[in-house]
Structures are given as structure tokens and as C-alpha cells.
Amino acid sequence: MIEEILLFGTVQGSLLALLALGFSLVYGVGGLLNLAHGAFYLITAYMIYWTIPFVGFGIAAVIGLVTVVGVGAVTYLGLLKPLKESQIGVVLVTFALAFFFEQFVKFVGDSKTHYIVPFVPGSVTFLGITFPAQFIALIVGSLILVTVVTLFISKSKIGKSIRAVSQDFEAAKLVGINPDRILMIVVMISAMLVGFAAILYAPGNFIAPRIGWRYLLLAFSVTIFGGMGSIPGSIIGSFIMGYATAFTDFFISPSFSVLIPIVVILVMLLVRPQGLLGKKELQ
């Protein structure tokens, strides 16, 4: 039983790390609550589903990733940039955008549930547990992506500009940094991370037009738990949430584990609103 909790908790934590890291980045740098975050997962998953019969998984994944990063850039330029001074405006317009994409998917395709075939076929047995080989791709892929993004933020020239904007918007402008360009890059990185989450997790699972809201809730709850704008907090919170969800699945009920993100949001806001490692600036 412990082995199952560790395995499936790691799988869930790997998915949550990709979702929450992007959400936390956008808030930490620009103070923007992007409620279309889950819709980015929806877009990528459906682009893969729609194109995979014609071009195969590899090209379908590239198409999905390019599409969602492009949507992220357009979202910032068309919606977030004009409203970035109004937090309630950003919340309302991104909520509307998420709802639009849900209805768009229903209009273009249908409202039925669809299954995407795993790109890593077969199963693996480890410590007496048999699980889809796709899980290995998710865990390894998440580890690589989180490491690369973290190093990019801390070591690269653009990463240092991102940190500067997150710490002091006006001071960053005075030293020649273009905050709007940096914020657009951050939103695109966020969309890319969500896109990779869909690429690694959607195959082998079912998709439907409503799934975006679930992944938004997961990203939001982990970000609140770990601390809004905290990269280490988001990563640590992702795996704590993943193991808590797996524990609930095995020892209580899978139907109750769906409530875990909501419970986490309520408890953290009451007990420690800043989260585990919450700071406004990136760490």
C-alpha cells in the first residue's frame, strides 16, 4: 500500500508541478491571476486529439505546444496587457476566455469524452506494482522541465530580468528592462509548461471540454498551498498535494480526493494566507 501511495503520489505531484509552476510564475512576476490557465491544458490536449490521426503523436504534440504558446502570447497582448493594472479585470477576462475555449471545443468537436492513446505503450512492473509506462515519461519529463525552467529563471539573462520585474516593476524599467516583453515571455513559459503537462499526461487519459476547470483548480490550490509567486513552494506543494491525494484515494475514497484541492485552499487561506513559502517576489 505504501508503495502505491509513493508511486501514484509522485505521478500526481509531477503533473501538479508543471501546472502550478506556470501559474505561480505569472502571479509572482506580474501579480496576474490567469483563470484561463486550465484552458491552456484543454487547448493542447484537443489539438493533439484532433491532429494525431493525420500526423502521428510527435508532430501532433509539437502542433499542440506551438498553438498553446501562441495563444499565451496573444492572451497577454490582447487581454492581460491592457488590464494588468486591474486585478479584477484580469480575473474576469481570463475567466471569460476559459469559458470561451470550453464552448469553442464543444462547437468545433463535440461535448463527448474522448480517449487519447498513450505514446508510450505497455506497462511496467516495479516493487510488485504494475502501472502504465506512460507514467515514467511524465515523471522524467516533469523533472527535466522543472529543472530547466528553474535554472533558466536563476541563471539566464532573461531569467534575471524576470526576477528584476518581479521584485520591482518600476526599478526594472529604469535599468532598461521592458516589463511588458518580460511579462509576455512569462505567460508564454506558463503556457508552455501547461502544454507539456497535457502532452505528458493527456495520452492514456480521457479528455472532455470541461477538463480545463479541474486543472485550473489543481494549479490554483497548489499555488496557494506553496505560496503565491514562490517557485520552491509550488514544487514542494505539488508533491505534498500529490501524496495527500494518493493517500486519500487508497485509505478513504477516490471521490473524496476530488475535494482535497478545495479543502487545501480554504484551510490555507484561514491558517496561513501566504502559503508555505509565500513571498511576492520570485525566489
N, C-alpha and C positions, 0 to 999 in steps of 0.2 A: 504493500500500500504506500509506504514512504517513497519507494522508487517511482511509482506512478505520479505522485504529487510533485516530486522533483522534476521529472521529465516534462509533464504537461504544464507545470508551472513555468518552466524555462521556455517552453514554446510560446505560452501566452505572454510571458514577460518580454520575449524577443519581439513579438508583434507590437506590444504596447510601447516599447522603447522607440520604435520607428514612428509611431503615431504621435506620442507625447513630445518627442524631441522637437519635431517641426512646429507643433502648436506652441510649445514653450519659447522657441526661438522668436516667433513672430510677436508674441506678447512681450518678451524680455527686451527686444530691440525697439519696437515701435509702440508698445502698450496697446496693441490691437488684438481684440478677441475675434478671431476669424471663425464664425459659425458655419462657414462653408467647408471647413477642414475635412469633415467626413464625406462631403460631396466629391472631394478630390479622389478619395478611395473609390467611390462609386463610378466616377468617370473612367478611371484606369481599368477597373475590373470589367466594365462593359465594353470598353474599346478592345480589350483582349478577347472577350467573348465574341464580339461581332467580327473581328478580323482573323481570328485563329483558324477558322476553316479554310481561308483563302491563302494565307501566307505562313502558317505554322506558328508555333509559340514564340520563337525567338524574335521574329520581326514584329509579331503582334505586341510583344512586351515593349519593344522599342517605340512602336507607334503609340501605345498607351502612355508611356513615360513622357515622350515628347509632347503629346497632347496635353497632359495634365500640367507640365511645367509651363507650357504656353498659356494655358488657362490661368495659372497662377500669376503670370506676368500681366495678362490683360485684366485680371481681377484687381491687381494693385493699381495699375494705371487708370482704369476706368471707374473703380468704386472706392478703393481704400485711400488712395492719394487725395482725392477731393474731400474726403470726410475724415481724414486722420486726426483732425483736431476735435472731433466729436465722437466720443466713445459709444454713446447710444446710437449715433448714426451708423457707425461701423457694425455694431451688433445687429441692427435692423436690416441693413442692406445685405450683409452676409447670410443672415437667416433667410431672407427672400431669395438670394442666389441659390442656397442649398435646396430650397423648395422648388425653385425653377428647374434645377438639374434633375430632381426626382421626377417631376412631371414630364420633362423632356424625354427621359428614358422611357417612361410609360408611353409617350406619344410615338417615339421612333420605333420602339420594340413592342413590348407588352408588359403587363404587370405580373407575369408569372415568375416563378422561381426557376432558376437555371443552374446547371452544374457545369463547372469548368474542370476538364480532365487535368490531373497533376502532370507537370512537366518532368518530374522525377518519378518514374513508375515504381511499383513494387513496395515492399515493406522491409523493415529491418527489425531484428530481434536483439535486444540489449538488456542484460540483467533480468532475463526472463520476460521482458515486456516487448510485445510486437506492436510497432507503430509505423505509420506511413513514412517512406523515405523522404518525402517532401519536407518533413519536419527538420531534417538535417540541413536542408538548403535554407530554410527560414532562420534557424539558429545561427548558422555560419554567416549567412548574408547579413543578418542584423548586426552581428558582432563587427563585421568588416565596415559596414556603413556607419554605425555609431562611432567607431574609432576614427574613421576617415573624417567625418564631419567635425568631431571634437578637435582633432589635430588641425583641421582647416581653420576653425574658429580661433584657436590659440596660437598658431604658428604663421599662417599666411598673411600677406599684406592686406587682402580684402577682409580676412578674419579680424585683424587688428582694427580695421575701420569699423567693422560690425560692433566690436567691443566698445570702441570710442563713441559711436552713436548711441549705444545702449546706456552708457554711463552719463553722457551729457550731450544732448542733441545740439544745443547752440554752440558749445565749445568745439564740437566736431566740425561744424560749418566754418568756424573761424580759422581752423587749421587747414582748410581746403578740401574737406571731405564733403561729397554730395550725399546728404542723408536720404534723399528720395531714391537715388540709384542704389544705395545700400539696402534700404527697406525693400525695394523691388527684388533684389538678389536674395534677401532673406525669405521673402514669400515664395520665390521660385525654389529655394532649397527646401522649404517646408513642403511644397507640393511634390518635389522630387522624392522626399522621404516617404510621404504617404503613397506615392506611386509605387515605390519599391515594396512597401508593405503589401499593397494589392498584388503585385507581381509574385511575391513570395508566399502569400497566404491564400489568395482567392483560388488558385488552382487546387483542386481537391476539396473545394467547398462550394456551397450554394450561394448564389447572388440573387438579389431582388432589388427593385427601385428604392425600397425603404432602408437599405442597409447603411446608408450614409449616416443616419442619425445615431445608430449604435456605435459606430466608430468615432463619431464626434463626442459622444458621451464618455467613451473609454479614454480618449485623449484628454478631455477636459478634467475628468476625475483624477487621472494620474498627475496631471499638471498641478492641480490644486493640492493634491497629497504631497507631491515632491517639493512644491514651491513655485509659484508663478515666475517664470523667467530664469529658473535655475536648471542648468544642464545636468549637473550631477544629481540634483533632486529628481529630475524627470526619469533618469536612468534607474536610480535606486528605487524610486516609487513604482516604476514599471514592473520590476521583478517582485517586489513585495506584493503588489496587486495581483500579479500572475500567480504566485504561490498561494495567496489567500483565496483566489478564485478556484484553483485546483483543489485546495483543501475543502472548500465548501461543496464542490462537485462530488467529492468522494465521501465525505463524512456527514453532510446534511442533505442537500438536494441540488441537482443542476438548475432547477427552476428558481431556487433561492439565490444562486450565484449571480444571476442577472441583476439582482438588486444591490450587489456589492458596490459598484461604482456610485450609485445614488447615496448609499449609506456613508461611503467614504467622503463624498462632497459635504453632506450635512454635518458629519462629526468633525471634520477638519475645520470647516468654517466656524463652528462653535468653539472648538477647543484651541486650535492653533491656526488662525486665518492665513498666516504667512506660509504655512506648509512646513515640511521637514527642514528644508534648506532654503527657504524662500528669501530672495532678495530681488530688488527691482532690476538691478543690472545683471548682465551675464557674468558667470564666474570663470 
